[in-house]
Amino acid sequence: MKIDMVNWARDIMKSNKRFSMPIMTHPGIEGIGENVYNAVTNPNVHYAAVKYLAEKFDSIASTVIMDLTVEAEAFGMHISFSQDEVPNIIGRLVFDDVTISALEVPSLESARIPVYIKATSLMAHNLNKPIIAGCIGPFSLAGRLYDMSEIMIALYINSKSIKELLEKCTFFIIKYCNKLKEVGANGVMLAEPASGLLSNEQCREFSSVYIKKIIDAVQDETFSVILHNCGNRGHCTSAMVYTGAAGYHFGNTIDIVQALNECPKTALVMGNLDPVVLFKSSEPEVVYEATSRLLNLTKYYPNFVISSGCDIPPKTSMNNINAFFSAVNNFNSNINR
């Protein structure tokens, strides 16, 4: 479904209502009686889970599973799968200048990339709301290929090769996002949590510069990039804003009001309720109170969209999801009273 995403965002900002877009697929997977393994390997299961949530809840857009192994697997990483947990990478793929130079950028037919493209296509052609696809960011992908601990050292002693790796990651991400756009996605949640480990200056040099290349290549009036960085504690918001993304999605460790003040008023700002401590581990009453508190805290920011700070994990109670949406609905009901 083609949508003018610039006007979509403007309409959100013009409204007196507060809108919500939690990152969640796992409650949908469980709602249709399926498991995580089937959802990350079968596009029909993934689509059915998102469809279940799209029909059940009043979210402004549908999001996909935040699976940060898909692109690394396409490059050749080994992956560990589980029935009820998101996949994990095993080992590392590149070690030095030689292995980075020899690394080939994969095709879009590699590993599970076609599974996610097909799932996104099914959503885009069958659901009556914007579809925000998913993709890992360049520094987070490079860290998975090189090893996260090792890349943090290599930034200082071998930055030239790391930048070569980042260029390859960026080239692949542009290809992938353009394909997601081609099959009907209205935007992409570009997940770059590893850049939260960097200083603001490093974040700009080793992440934002490459994300800006991606945004310049794929973002237009029909396709929005929402930059997600749940690792940002408030120290690298400036670097995030440098990218020119249409939206910014923050984790629960940041002061969201501070983030709103640092982001352009023309960009959507999303977040930042704790997906684990709040959504998964708290009682519905606590979820309701925390949601209401955040809505009141941000009520003077029309570009704010309330969301989870990251992907809501498996085994989260549906009662807690209901409490979140109930708080949003009740807040909106009381706006003009």
C-alpha positions in Angstrom: 0.0 0.0 0.0 1.7 3.2 -1.2 1.5 6.0 1.3 2.9 9.5 1.3 5.0 9.1 4.5 5.8 12.8 4.7 2.1 13.7 5.0 1.6 10.6 7.2 4.1 12.1 9.7 2.6 15.6 9.4 -0.9 14.3 10.1 0.5 12.6 13.3 2.0 15.9 14.4 -1.1 17.9 13.6 -3.4 15.7 15.7 -4.3 16.3 19.3 -4.2 12.5 19.8 -1.2 10.5 20.9 -0.3 7.7 18.6 1.5 4.4 19.5 3.8 2.1 17.6 5.3 -0.5 19.9 7.9 -2.8 18.3 6.3 -6.1 18.7 5.8 -9.4 16.8 6.3 -12.0 19.5 2.8 -11.5 21.1 1.5 -12.1 17.6 3.5 -15.2 17.1 2.1 -16.6 20.4 -1.3 -15.3 19.6 -1.5 -17.5 16.5 -0.1 -20.5 18.3 3.3 -20.5 16.6 6.9 -20.3 17.7 9.9 -18.0 17.0 11.8 -20.5 14.9 8.9 -20.8 12.4 8.3 -17.1 12.3 12.0 -16.3 11.4 12.2 -19.1 8.8 8.7 -19.0 7.2 7.3 -15.8 5.7 3.7 -17.0 6.0 4.0 -17.4 9.8 5.8 -14.0 10.1 3.0 -12.4 8.1 0.2 -14.1 10.0 1.7 -12.9 13.4 1.9 -9.3 12.2 -1.6 -9.5 10.7 -3.0 -10.8 14.0 -1.6 -7.8 15.8 -2.6 -5.3 13.1 -6.2 -6.4 13.4 -6.2 -6.6 17.2 -4.4 -3.3 18.2 -4.6 0.4 17.2 -0.9 0.9 16.3 -0.2 3.5 13.6 2.0 1.1 11.7 3.0 -2.6 11.7 6.6 -3.6 12.5 8.4 -6.8 11.8 10.6 -9.0 14.0 13.7 -7.3 15.1 16.0 -10.1 14.1 19.6 -8.8 13.9 21.1 -12.0 12.6 19.5 -12.0 9.1 22.0 -9.8 7.4 25.0 -11.3 9.2 23.8 -14.8 8.1 23.6 -13.5 4.5 27.3 -12.6 4.7 28.1 -16.1 5.9 27.8 -16.1 9.7 26.7 -19.2 11.5 23.4 -18.9 13.4 22.0 -20.7 16.4 18.3 -21.1 16.3 15.8 -21.7 19.1 12.1 -22.6 19.2 11.2 -19.7 21.4 14.0 -17.2 21.3 15.4 -14.9 18.6 18.4 -16.4 16.7 22.0 -15.7 17.8 25.2 -15.5 15.8 28.1 -17.9 16.4 31.8 -16.9 16.2 33.1 -14.3 13.8 33.6 -14.0 10.0 36.4 -11.5 9.5 39.6 -11.0 11.5 42.0 -8.7 9.7 42.7 -6.6 6.5 43.0 -9.7 4.3 39.6 -11.3 5.3 37.9 -7.9 5.1 39.2 -7.3 1.6 38.2 -10.8 0.6 34.7 -10.5 2.0 32.0 -10.5 -0.7 28.8 -8.5 -0.5 26.1 -11.1 -0.6 23.2 -11.2 -3.0 19.6 -10.7 -1.9 19.1 -14.5 -2.5 21.4 -15.3 0.4 20.3 -17.2 3.5 17.0 -15.9 5.0 16.9 -12.6 3.2 14.3 -13.9 0.7 12.2 -15.0 3.7 12.1 -11.5 5.1 11.5 -9.9 1.7 8.5 -12.2 1.1 7.1 -11.6 4.6 7.3 -7.9 4.1 5.6 -8.2 0.7 2.7 -10.2 2.2 2.2 -7.5 4.8 2.4 -4.6 2.4 -0.1 -6.2 0.0 -2.6 -7.4 2.6 -2.6 -5.1 5.6 -4.3 -1.7 5.7 -1.7 0.3 7.5 1.9 1.3 7.0 4.5 -1.4 7.1 7.8 -0.6 8.7 10.3 -3.3 7.7 13.4 -4.1 9.6 17.2 -4.0 8.9 20.3 -3.9 11.0 22.5 -0.8 10.9 26.0 -0.8 9.4 28.1 -0.6 12.6 26.0 -3.2 14.3 26.4 -5.5 11.3 30.1 -4.9 11.1 30.4 -5.6 14.8 28.7 -9.0 14.3 31.0 -9.9 11.4 34.2 -8.8 13.2 33.2 -9.5 16.8 31.9 -6.6 18.9 34.7 -6.6 21.4 37.4 -6.8 18.8 35.9 -4.0 16.6 35.9 -1.6 19.5 39.7 -2.1 19.7 40.2 -2.1 15.9 38.6 1.4 15.7 41.8 2.7 17.2 44.4 0.5 15.6 43.0 -0.5 12.2 40.3 2.1 11.4 41.0 2.0 7.7 40.0 -1.7 7.4 37.0 -1.2 9.6 35.8 1.6 7.3 36.2 -0.8 4.4 34.0 -3.3 6.2 31.5 -0.6 6.9 31.4 0.4 3.3 30.6 -3.2 2.3 27.9 -3.4 5.0 26.4 -0.1 3.8 26.3 -1.2 0.2 24.4 -4.4 1.2 22.0 -2.5 3.4 21.2 -0.1 0.6 20.4 -3.0 -1.7 18.3 -4.7 0.9 16.3 -1.6 1.9 15.6 -0.7 -1.8 14.3 -4.2 -2.2 12.0 -3.9 0.8 10.8 -0.6 -0.6 10.2 -2.2 -4.0 8.0 -4.9 -2.5 5.8 -2.4 -0.7 7.3 -1.5 2.6 6.6 2.1 3.7 9.7 2.5 5.7 12.4 0.6 7.6 13.4 0.5 11.3 17.2 0.7 11.0 18.5 -0.9 14.2 21.9 0.4 15.2 22.2 -0.4 18.9 25.9 -1.1 18.9 26.7 2.5 18.0 25.5 3.4 21.6 28.9 2.0 22.7 30.6 4.8 20.9 31.2 8.4 21.9 29.2 11.0 19.9 32.2 11.7 17.7 32.9 8.1 17.1 29.2 7.4 16.5 29.2 10.0 13.8 32.5 8.7 12.2 31.8 5.0 12.3 28.0 4.9 12.1 26.1 8.0 11.2 28.2 8.8 8.1 27.2 5.4 6.7 23.6 5.7 7.8 23.4 9.0 6.1 24.5 7.3 2.9 21.8 4.7 3.3 19.2 7.4 4.0 20.3 9.5 1.0 19.9 6.4 -1.2 16.5 5.0 0.0 14.5 7.6 1.9 11.9 9.6 0.0 8.3 10.7 0.3 7.1 7.1 0.1 9.7 5.5 2.3 10.9 6.6 5.8 13.9 5.5 7.7 13.4 5.3 11.4 16.8 5.1 13.2 16.7 2.9 16.3 19.5 3.1 18.9 18.5 1.6 22.2 22.2 1.9 23.3 22.1 5.7 23.3 22.0 6.9 26.8 21.8 10.5 25.7 25.4 10.9 24.7 25.1 10.4 20.9 21.7 11.9 20.0 23.5 14.6 18.0 25.2 12.0 15.9 21.9 10.3 15.3 20.3 13.5 14.1 23.2 14.1 11.7 21.8 11.2 9.6 18.6 13.1 8.5 16.3 10.2 9.3 12.6 10.7 9.2 12.2 9.3 12.7 14.3 8.4 15.7 13.5 5.5 18.1 15.1 5.4 21.5 15.5 2.8 24.3 14.5 3.0 27.9 17.9 4.3 29.2 17.5 7.8 27.7 15.7 10.8 29.0 13.1 11.0 26.3 12.3 14.7 26.9 16.0 15.5 26.5 16.0 13.5 23.3 12.8 15.3 22.0 14.5 18.6 22.6 17.6 17.6 20.7 15.7 16.1 17.7 14.2 18.2 14.9 10.5 19.0 15.5 9.9 17.8 11.9 11.0 14.3 12.7 9.0 11.7 14.6 10.5 10.7 18.0 9.6 7.3 19.4 10.1 5.3 22.6 10.9 4.4 25.2 9.1 2.1 27.7 11.3 -0.8 28.9 10.4 -3.9 26.9 11.7 -6.4 29.6 11.3 -4.8 33.0 8.0 -3.2 32.2 6.3 -5.1 29.4 7.5 -8.6 30.2 8.0 -8.6 33.9 5.5 -6.1 35.4 1.8 -6.3 36.2 -0.7 -4.7 33.9 -1.4 -2.0 36.4 2.2 -1.0 36.4 2.3 -1.0 32.6 -0.8 1.2 32.5 0.7 3.7 35.0 4.1 3.9 33.3 2.4 4.4 29.9 0.2 7.2 31.3 3.1 8.8 33.0 5.2 8.9 29.8 2.2 10.3 27.8 1.8 13.1 30.3 5.5 13.8 30.3 5.6 14.2 26.5 2.2 15.8 25.9 3.6 19.1 24.6 5.6 17.3 21.9 3.3 16.6 18.9 6.1 14.7 17.2 6.2 12.0 19.9 5.0 8.5 19.3 4.9 6.3 22.3 6.5 2.9 21.9 8.5 0.2 23.5 12.2 0.9 23.9 13.0 -2.1 21.8 11.4 -5.3 20.5 8.9 -6.7 23.1 10.3 -10.1 24.0 8.7 -13.6 23.8 6.4 -14.7 26.6 5.1 -11.1 27.3 1.6 -11.2 28.8 -1.1 -10.1 26.4 -2.7 -8.4 29.5 0.3 -6.1 29.6 0.0 -5.2 25.9 -3.7 -4.5 26.5 -2.8 -2.3 29.4 -0.5 -0.2 27.2 -3.1 0.4 24.6 -5.8 1.0 27.2 -3.6 3.8 28.7 -3.1 5.4 25.3 -6.9 5.2 24.5 -7.8 6.7 27.9 -5.3 9.5 27.5 -6.8 10.4 24.2 -10.3 10.2 25.5 -9.4 12.8 28.2 -7.6 15.3 25.9 -10.5 17.6 25.3 -12.3 17.2 28.6 
